[in-house]
């Protein structure tokens, strides 16, 4: 085996499943041994569905007491001589539709040496040729919501296990995040991967297997690249296909990217990949600012909602924050409380700047219910990288929960508002389900687009134009 594959097969972190109160000495790949004890495990649930909205683990790691929020846009944190994160706790199994994780303990921790990269340098790239957080996302342990999945009638919750990255249907290119072998292409599977593996073939899905035996699932592809063949070797960055909403997408266009590996229980389970993609995106695209106003929130009318932009990142200096809120307020703290009087889907604007004035935007989605469930709305655009003034941009939108969508567009440049009409997700996989509109920006700038379906649902898009 070539040396590069031997190096790639060395896992840069150690995974440990621990029971509440259990103390264990964990050995890291560099030979360092550290004591770890799980002190407490708890969670916050919503009042209606009893869905877990945040799970937390208190632990003592290498003599340092630390509280970890589990998955949901979290990155590893420093504790003594190590970095640690918590992908999942047992709380997510209680009312879940599916066991994704193979966890047979109270909590799962992962430990890296202090200061080390989270994935072997150069091993993983970003799997989409588009800008980070272009539109909606659904990350690990986040209850699914974009396709109006949060409804009062829901008895079991689908907690998302992989990483959903939204984008423009049939336009954004999906590429291989790692080197690997194509073990499943649509409904075809290599014989040795049909049983005893996590491969679940479907017409819109590709599985790659890397040198350490991890399986990578790419789902909802609109089409496969013509050069992809079953059993072929692919390299990181090779095209796999085009992003879509095929299969079990719920009707919204996105890439479901998920890694499966053997877990401490001996079972196949999801290997939480948010930190790997974060690291890959910083390396591949070199952004100055990443604004992050996620995860989304779900609340009853008049219930307090805490919006949190503190996970945002800047390359230079310290971040400064500005929230432009739907109630008319402008707030300059990373966290802000809101209350909503009416049922609907709201989108709150977060602007983040670095020390040099470089800017980034993100948008906090808040689904508010009352005597009825809110409708939802999803919008995206293409291209999203290196957009130039005078270039035509294609925007797409779909409303979920009405017999038809009637969306209005404010492109943020002073031009007249325009309208579209999507199908309301009447047929989830309808080829013309998304309404399409184009726009051209005459001047460079950072444009915040507002897309509304009356007063029922709002979303935003950030379009940086050079």
N, C-alpha and C positions, 0 to 999 in steps of 0.2 A: 504494500500500500504506500502511495506517495507520502512524503513527510507532512505536507500540508493537511492531508486528511487525518493523520495521526494527531496533529495539533488541534484540529477542529473538534476531534472527538473528546477532548478533555473539557469537562464541564467547568465553567469558571465560578460556580457557586455550589453550595450544599443545601439540599432540601431536607427538612425535618418536620415530621408530623408529631405533635405533642398533645397529651391530655392536659386538661386544666390541673394546675398544681404540680405537674411533672417537671423535674429538673434533669437535664441531660448535658453531657459534655459533647459538643459538636466539633468535628474535625473538618476544616476547610481544605480546599484543593491544594493550598500552599503549605499544608502541614500544621497550620496554626490550630490549636484547640481552645475553645471558649465555652464557659458554662452558660446555659440558657435555661430559664424557668418561666413558664406561663403562669402569671399571677391571677389574671381575670380575663374573662371573655364575655362581652355583652353586645347588644345591638339596639338600634332604634328602628321601630316599625311604624308604618302608617296606620291610621285608625280604621280605614275602610277595608283594605285587603289583607292587612297584617303582613304586607310585603316588607322585607328588610331594606331599609333605606341607607343604613350605615352600620357596619359591624366593626368592632374595635377589640384589640387585644392589648392588655397590659402585660409586659414581660420584663424580666431582668436579663439583659444580654451583656455578657462580659463585664458584669458588675454595674451596668448602667440601667436604670429604670426608664423604660420607654413605652409610649402608647402608640400603637399602629392602627391606622384605618386600613381596611382590607380591600385590596384591589381598587376599583372605581377611581381610576386616574391617579393612583398613588405611585410614587417612586421610592426606591430604597433609601433608608435614612441611616446616618452614622450613629453607632453605639460602641464606644470603646475602640477596640482594634478592628471592628467589622462594620459592614453595612447590612441592614436587615429590612425585609419587607414581609407582609402577610398577604398572600394571594387569596385565602379563603378561610372561613370558619364553618363549623358544623351548623350554624344558624341557617344557612342557605339550603339545607336539605329538608327542613321541616315542612315547607309548603311549596316545594319546587316541582315543576313538571318533569325534571330530569336531573340525574346525578352526573354532572360533567367532570367532577374533579377526582374521584376515587379517594376521597378523604375518609379515613376511619378513625379520626381522633378529633380533639376539640378545635385545633387550629394547625395551619401549615405555615411554617416560616422558611424563608430562604436567606442564606448568609453568604456574603462576599467579603474578601479582605478589604480593609479600609482603603479608599482611594482607587480601587481597581475598577476597570470597566465592567459593565453588567453583562455584556456578551463579548466573546472573543473578538478582538479588533479585526474589522474587515470581513467578518463572517456573515453579518446580516445587513441587508439594505431595506429601504422603505419599499413596500410592495405596490405603490401607486405612483404614477407620474402626474401628481397633482399636489397642490398646496395642503399643508397640515390643517385639519379642522375646517375644511372648506365649507362644510354643512353639518348636518346632524351626525352624531356618532352614538354607538351603544357599546360600552366597554364591559369588562368582566364584572359580574355580580350586579350589573345595572338592570333593573326590571325593564323589559322591552316597552317602548312607548311611541316610537316615531309613527308606526302604522295604526295608532289609536289602540294599542294593546292594553293600556290601563283602563279597564272598565269595571264598574262595580259588580258585575256578574262574574268576574273572574275568581274562581275558587283556588286554582293553583297558579303560581307565578312562574313565568319563564325568565329566570335570571340569566342574563347573557353570559356566555362563557368565553367566547372568542372576542375579537375586536371588529366591530362594524364601522367601516369608513365610507361615509356617503359620498356620492359624486354624480356626475351627469351620465345618465343612461346612454350606453352605446358610444361613448366618446372617450372617457378616461382609460388609459392603458394600464393593465395589471401586469406586473413583472414578478419574476421569482425573487423572493426575499433572500434566498440562500442557494448555494449549489445543492443539487440533489438529483434523484432519479424519479421520473414520472411513473409512479406505481399505479395510478388510477387516472383515467381520462374519460370523463363522462361515465357511462355505464360499464366501461371495460376496465378490468383490474388484472394486474399480473397474478398468475395462479398462486404464488407463494405469499401473497398479501390479502387473499380473500378471507381467510379465517385467522383468528387469534390476533388481529390487529384492529386499530380504530377506524379503518377505512370503511366508509359508508357511501358507496358510489351513487351518483345521480347525474342526470344529463348535463347539469350546469356546473359540475364540480371537478376540480383537479386536485390530486394529492401528490405532493413531493415527499420523498424520504431522504434525509440527510445522512452524513457519514456516521453520526452517533446513534442513528436509529429513531430520531424524532420524525413525526409525520406532520406535514403542513397542509392545511385545508384551505383552498381558495374557492369560495362559493358564490353563486348568483351571477356567474359570468354570462354576458349577453352572447358572446361567441368565443371560441378558442382560436388562438393564433394558428395559422396554417402550417407552421413548421413544427408544432408540438406533436410528438408521437409517444405512444405508450412504450415504456421501457427506455426512453432516451435519457441521456444525461443533459442537465441544464445547468447553466452558470447564473450566479447572482446577477440580476438585472436583465436576464433574457425575457422577452415578451411571452406572456402566457395567454393573453386574451384581452377582452374589453369588458369593463365593468357594466353590470346590468342589474335586473331585478328578477331573474329567473328562479325557478325552484321555490323554496319555502321562505321567500323574502318578506312576505306580508304586503308586498306591493310597492315598497320603496327601493330605490336604486342604491346599492351599496356593495362593497366587498366585505364578505365575512372571512376574516383571516384568523385561523386558529391553529395552535401547535398542540399536539398530543405527545406525551412521553410517559414512560413508566414512572409511577410515583412510589413513595416509600411503602405504601400498602401493597405493592406488587401489581396494582391495577393500572390500566391506561387511564390517564387523566389529563385535563387541560394544563398546559404549562403557560402561566400568565405572561403575556407578551408585551404589555404596555411599555414597560421600561426599555425593552429591546427596540421597539419601534421609535420611541422618543430619542434614544441614543442614535439610532440609524438616521432619523430625520435631521438631527443636528449636524451629523457628519455629511450627509448627502446634499443637503440644501442650504446649510449655513445661515439660518435665520438670525436676525438681531434680537427679535422679540417673539415670545410665544405667550399670547394672552389665553387664559384658561378660566372659563366661567362654568365649569362642569363639575359633577354630573347634573343632569336636569333635576327639577324639583316637582313634587306631586303633593297637592294640598287641597283642603276643603276651603270654600269661600270663607273669608275673614280669619283664616288660620295664619299664624305668622310663618313666613318663609325666610330662611336665611340664605342669601346669595353669597357665594364665596369665590373671590378671584385670587386668593392667596397662593394658589398653585402656579400662578403665572411666573414666567422666567424672562430675564433679560441677559444679554451677553455682557453689557457694560454697565457698571454701577448698580444702583438699587432701582427697582421698579417704582413708578408712580402710577396711581390708579385714578380713573374717573368713570363712575357709573352714570349713564343717562337713562333714567328710569321712566317707566310708562305712567307714573303718577306725577311727572313733571319735575321731580327732584334731580339734582346733580350732586353726587356724593363722591368724596375723594378718599375713602377708606377701602381696604381690600374686601371687607365684608359689610353687608348691609341687609337690614330686615325689611321685608315687604309684606303687605296684606292686600288681598284682591277681593273686591266686592261681588264680582260677577264670574260665572263659569266661562272658561275660555282657555286658549293656549296663548301665553304671553312670551315675549322675547325681550330681554333686558340687555342693553348695550354696555359692554365693558371695554374701555380704552386703556391700554397700558403703554407707557413710554420708558425708554432707558435713559441713561445719563446724557446721551448725545442727541436726544429728541427723536430717535427711531421709534416707530409706532406699530402697534398690533391691536387687533380687535378680536373679541369673541362675544358670544351671545348666550345668555342664560335662558334656557327654555323652562317655563313653568306651566305645568298642566294643572288647571284648577277645576275641581268638580263641585257639584252641589246636588240638586235633585236630578241632574242629568250628567252624562259624561261629556268632557270637552271634545270637540273635533280637533284634529291636528293638521299640520301643513308642512310640506317638505319642498325646499327649493335648492337648486344648485346651478353651477355654470361651468362652461369650458370655452377656451383654455383658462387655466388659473395660474400658470407659471410664466413669468416674463411677458406679461400683457403690456402692449404698447398703445399709446394714444392713436386713435384712428383705426384700431383693429376691431373687427366684428366679434362680439362675444355672444354665445348661445346660452340662454337661461332656460331652465326647466322647472316646473312646479306641479305639485299634485296635492289636492286636499283630500283628507281622509275622514269619512263619517257623514257626508252629505250625498244626496243623489247626484249632484254635480258640483264642481268647484267653480267659483267665480272670483278670480284673484285680481287684485290691483297691484301695480308695480310703481314704486317711486325709486328711480335709479340714483338718487342722491346727487345729481349734477345740475339740478334746476330745470331739467327737461319736463315736459308734460307727463302726467301720470298716464299709464296705459293699462290695459286689462287683458286677461286670458281666461279660458274656461277649461279646466281639467275635468276628469270623469268622476271625481269623488271616490276613487278606488272601488268603483262598482264591480269591476272585474280585475282582480289583483294583478294578473299577468298580461293585461291588455297591452298590446304594442303601442297604442296611442294614448295610454293612460295619463302620461305627463303632457301638460300644455307647454308649448315652446314659443319663446319670444327672443328676438335679438336686439342688441343695443351696442352702440359705439360711443366711447368717451373721447371727446375732442382734446382734452388736456390731461397731463399726468396728475395724479393725486391719489388719495385714499378715500374711496367711495363706500358709503354704507347704504346698501339697498334695503328697502322695506317692502315686504311682500305680505299682503293681507287678504283674508277672506272675510270681508265685512268687519264686524267687531268680534267675530268668533275665534279667529286664529291669526297670529302674526308670527313671522320669522324674519330674520335678517341675513344678509350676506355681506362680507367684506371683499371689495374688489380693489386691490392695489394696482395702479396703472403707472407705468414708466413713461 
